Amino acid sequence: MCLLAQALVDKYNENHNLCGDLANEFKDVVQYQSICENRVWYYHLNITTRAKGADGFSHGIDDVFFAEVKRERQGQHEELVVSCFCMLKPADNGCCYGCTNNGSPDMKHPSITDKYTAGHLNAYLPFGCRREFSDSDDEEEAEAKLRDMYERALMSQTFWRNSSHFPLM
């Protein structure tokens, strides 16, 4: 992930004509989350950078960026396509069900939600998979989430079986 993040920051600097003391220097990948929507995989990342001042020293101010990268298959090759890379403002706090539902509720997103593609469907990763597991996870919370997913699936099946909204062919 760090190599991808470094490449994103370098491309941002190039696109914004930032070089030398004005260029952003990659610092860290703070968070990342895999999201699967409509059989397409996306990655959301929060990246921190730091710009040097005119004197060549960092002044302790980190900038936070949001990135969305889409995984695309081209025959036997796989490509990572950047669909969004932007600096976040302190007030940015866009909604993303993909991150919230799958273990990254603290991930920061742009407030203008049409800047990124994934995360607008209120869904979970396939088979309830999470990106990371921890022994400290609350078992009751995990059980409640599993029950909720199961009940939603049952309700959905019951609706379609009993539905007279659509004619059967």
C-alpha positions as a Markdown table, in Angstrom:
| # | Residue | x | y | z |
|---|---|---|---|---|
| 1 | Met | 0.0 | 0.0 | 0.0 |
| 2 | Cys | 2.9 | 2.4 | 0.8 |
| 3 | Leu | 4.2 | 2.2 | -2.8 |
| 4 | Leu | 0.8 | 2.9 | -4.2 |
| 5 | Ala | 0.4 | 5.9 | -1.8 |
| 6 | Gln | 3.8 | 7.2 | -2.7 |
| 7 | Ala | 3.0 | 7.0 | -6.4 |
| 8 | Leu | -0.3 | 8.9 | -5.8 |
| 9 | Val | 1.4 | 11.7 | -3.9 |
| 10 | Asp | 4.1 | 12.0 | -6.6 |
| 11 | Lys | 1.4 | 12.2 | -9.3 |
| 12 | Tyr | -0.5 | 14.8 | -7.3 |
| 13 | Asn | 2.7 | 16.9 | -7.0 |
| 14 | Glu | 3.3 | 16.6 | -10.7 |
| 15 | Asn | -0.3 | 17.5 | -11.7 |
| 16 | His | -0.2 | 20.6 | -9.4 |
| 17 | Asn | 3.3 | 21.7 | -10.4 |
| 18 | Leu | 4.6 | 21.2 | -6.8 |
| 19 | Cys | 8.3 | 20.7 | -6.7 |
| 20 | Gly | 11.2 | 21.3 | -4.3 |
| 21 | Asp | 10.1 | 22.9 | -1.0 |
| 22 | Leu | 6.4 | 23.1 | -2.1 |
| 23 | Ala | 6.1 | 19.4 | -2.9 |
| 24 | Asn | 4.2 | 17.1 | -0.6 |
| 25 | Glu | 6.3 | 14.3 | 0.9 |
| 26 | Phe | 4.5 | 11.0 | 1.6 |
| 27 | Lys | 4.4 | 10.3 | 5.3 |
| 28 | Asp | 2.0 | 7.4 | 6.1 |
| 29 | Val | -1.0 | 5.3 | 5.1 |
| 30 | Val | -3.3 | 6.0 | 8.0 |
| 31 | Gln | -6.1 | 3.7 | 7.0 |
| 32 | Tyr | -7.2 | 1.6 | 4.1 |
| 33 | Gln | -10.4 | -0.4 | 3.4 |
| 34 | Ser | -11.3 | -2.8 | 0.7 |
| 35 | Ile | -14.9 | -2.5 | -0.7 |
| 36 | Cys | -16.7 | -4.8 | -3.1 |
| 37 | Glu | -19.7 | -3.3 | -4.9 |
| 38 | Asn | -21.4 | -4.9 | -7.9 |
| 39 | Arg | -18.5 | -7.4 | -8.3 |
| 40 | Val | -16.0 | -4.6 | -8.5 |
| 41 | Trp | -13.2 | -4.1 | -5.9 |
| 42 | Tyr | -12.3 | -0.6 | -4.6 |
| 43 | Tyr | -9.7 | 0.6 | -2.1 |
| 44 | His | -10.3 | 3.6 | 0.1 |
| 45 | Leu | -7.2 | 5.1 | 1.7 |
| 46 | Asn | -6.3 | 8.0 | 4.0 |
| 47 | Ile | -2.8 | 9.2 | 3.4 |
| 48 | Thr | -0.8 | 11.8 | 5.3 |
| 49 | Thr | 1.8 | 14.0 | 3.7 |
| 50 | Arg | 4.0 | 16.9 | 4.9 |
| 51 | Ala | 5.3 | 19.8 | 2.9 |
| 52 | Lys | 8.6 | 21.4 | 3.6 |
| 53 | Gly | 8.7 | 25.2 | 4.0 |
| 54 | Ala | 11.0 | 27.5 | 2.1 |
| 55 | Asp | 13.7 | 26.9 | 4.6 |
| 56 | Gly | 13.7 | 23.1 | 3.8 |
| 57 | Phe | 12.4 | 22.0 | 7.2 |
| 58 | Ser | 9.0 | 20.4 | 7.9 |
| 59 | His | 6.8 | 22.7 | 9.9 |
| 60 | Gly | 4.8 | 19.9 | 11.6 |
| 61 | Ile | 1.6 | 20.3 | 9.6 |
| 62 | Asp | 0.3 | 17.1 | 8.1 |
| 63 | Asp | -2.1 | 17.2 | 5.2 |
| 64 | Val | -4.6 | 14.3 | 4.9 |
| 65 | Phe | -5.6 | 13.0 | 1.5 |
| 66 | Phe | -8.3 | 10.6 | 0.5 |
| 67 | Ala | -7.8 | 8.2 | -2.4 |
| 68 | Glu | -10.2 | 5.7 | -4.1 |
| 69 | Val | -8.6 | 3.1 | -6.4 |
| 70 | Lys | -10.6 | 0.7 | -8.5 |
| 71 | Arg | -9.3 | -2.7 | -9.4 |
| 72 | Glu | -10.0 | -3.5 | -13.1 |
| 73 | Arg | -9.2 | -6.7 | -15.0 |
| 74 | Gln | -8.0 | -6.3 | -18.6 |
| 75 | Gly | -7.9 | -9.9 | -19.9 |
| 76 | Gln | -5.2 | -11.6 | -17.9 |
| 77 | His | -3.8 | -8.3 | -16.6 |
| 78 | Glu | -5.0 | -6.3 | -13.6 |
| 79 | Glu | -4.9 | -2.6 | -13.3 |
| 80 | Leu | -5.4 | -0.2 | -10.5 |
| 81 | Val | -7.3 | 2.9 | -11.7 |
| 82 | Val | -7.4 | 6.0 | -9.5 |
| 83 | Ser | -10.9 | 7.4 | -9.5 |
| 84 | Cys | -10.3 | 10.0 | -6.7 |
| 85 | Phe | -7.3 | 11.6 | -5.0 |
| 86 | Cys | -7.9 | 14.8 | -3.1 |
| 87 | Met | -6.7 | 16.7 | -0.1 |
| 88 | Leu | -9.2 | 16.7 | 2.8 |
| 89 | Lys | -10.3 | 19.7 | 4.7 |
| 90 | Pro | -10.7 | 19.4 | 8.5 |
| 91 | Ala | -14.5 | 19.7 | 8.1 |
| 92 | Asp | -14.7 | 16.9 | 5.5 |
| 93 | Asn | -16.7 | 13.9 | 6.8 |
| 94 | Gly | -18.5 | 12.3 | 3.8 |
| 95 | Cys | -20.6 | 9.2 | 4.3 |
| 96 | Cys | -19.3 | 5.8 | 3.1 |
| 97 | Tyr | -21.2 | 2.6 | 4.0 |
| 98 | Gly | -18.4 | 0.5 | 2.5 |
| 99 | Cys | -15.9 | 1.7 | 5.1 |
| 100 | Thr | -18.3 | 2.1 | 8.0 |
| 101 | Asn | -19.9 | -1.4 | 7.6 |
| 102 | Asn | -16.6 | -3.2 | 7.0 |
| 103 | Gly | -14.4 | -2.1 | 9.9 |
| 104 | Ser | -13.1 | 1.4 | 9.1 |
| 105 | Pro | -15.7 | 3.8 | 10.5 |
| 106 | Asp | -13.0 | 6.5 | 11.2 |
| 107 | Met | -11.9 | 6.7 | 7.5 |
| 108 | Lys | -12.3 | 10.3 | 6.3 |
| 109 | His | -14.0 | 11.0 | 3.0 |
| 110 | Pro | -14.7 | 14.2 | 1.0 |
| 111 | Ser | -18.0 | 15.8 | 2.0 |
| 112 | Ile | -18.9 | 16.0 | -1.6 |
| 113 | Thr | -19.8 | 12.3 | -2.0 |
| 114 | Asp | -19.9 | 12.3 | -5.8 |
| 115 | Lys | -16.1 | 12.6 | -5.8 |
| 116 | Tyr | -15.8 | 8.9 | -5.1 |
| 117 | Thr | -17.7 | 5.9 | -6.6 |
| 118 | Ala | -17.8 | 3.2 | -4.0 |
| 119 | Gly | -19.4 | 3.2 | -0.5 |
| 120 | His | -22.8 | 4.5 | -1.4 |
| 121 | Leu | -24.5 | 1.1 | -1.1 |
| 122 | Asn | -25.4 | 0.0 | 2.4 |
| 123 | Ala | -23.7 | -3.4 | 2.0 |
| 124 | Tyr | -21.0 | -5.6 | 3.6 |
| 125 | Leu | -18.0 | -7.4 | 2.1 |
| 126 | Pro | -19.0 | -10.7 | 0.6 |
| 127 | Phe | -19.5 | -13.4 | 3.2 |
| 128 | Gly | -19.2 | -10.9 | 6.0 |
| 129 | Cys | -15.4 | -10.8 | 5.5 |
| 130 | Arg | -13.6 | -8.0 | 7.3 |
| 131 | Arg | -10.2 | -6.6 | 6.4 |
| 132 | Glu | -8.7 | -7.3 | 9.8 |
| 133 | Phe | -9.6 | -9.3 | 12.8 |
| 134 | Ser | -8.8 | -8.7 | 16.5 |
| 135 | Asp | -9.0 | -10.7 | 19.7 |
| 136 | Ser | -10.4 | -7.7 | 21.4 |
| 137 | Asp | -13.5 | -7.5 | 19.1 |
| 138 | Asp | -16.6 | -7.5 | 21.2 |
| 139 | Glu | -18.3 | -10.9 | 20.6 |
| 140 | Glu | -21.8 | -9.5 | 21.3 |
| 141 | Glu | -21.3 | -6.8 | 18.7 |
| 142 | Ala | -20.1 | -9.4 | 16.1 |
| 143 | Glu | -23.0 | -11.7 | 16.9 |
| 144 | Ala | -25.5 | -8.8 | 16.6 |
| 145 | Lys | -24.0 | -7.8 | 13.2 |
| 146 | Leu | -24.2 | -11.4 | 12.0 |
| 147 | Arg | -27.8 | -11.8 | 13.1 |
| 148 | Asp | -28.7 | -8.5 | 11.4 |
| 149 | Met | -27.1 | -9.7 | 8.1 |
| 150 | Tyr | -28.9 | -13.0 | 8.4 |
| 151 | Glu | -32.3 | -11.4 | 9.1 |
| 152 | Arg | -31.9 | -8.9 | 6.2 |
| 153 | Ala | -31.2 | -11.9 | 3.9 |
| 154 | Leu | -34.2 | -13.7 | 5.1 |
| 155 | Met | -36.5 | -10.7 | 4.8 |
| 156 | Ser | -35.3 | -10.1 | 1.3 |
| 157 | Gln | -36.0 | -13.7 | 0.3 |
| 158 | Thr | -39.4 | -13.6 | 1.9 |
| 159 | Phe | -40.3 | -10.4 | 0.1 |
| 160 | Trp | -39.4 | -11.7 | -3.3 |
| 161 | Arg | -41.2 | -15.1 | -2.7 |
| 162 | Asn | -44.4 | -13.3 | -1.5 |
| 163 | Ser | -44.2 | -10.4 | -3.8 |
| 164 | Ser | -47.0 | -9.8 | -6.3 |
| 165 | His | -45.3 | -6.6 | -7.6 |
| 166 | Phe | -43.7 | -8.4 | -10.5 |
| 167 | Pro | -45.3 | -11.0 | -12.7 |
| 168 | Leu | -43.7 | -14.4 | -12.8 |
| 169 | Met | -42.6 | -15.5 | -16.3 |
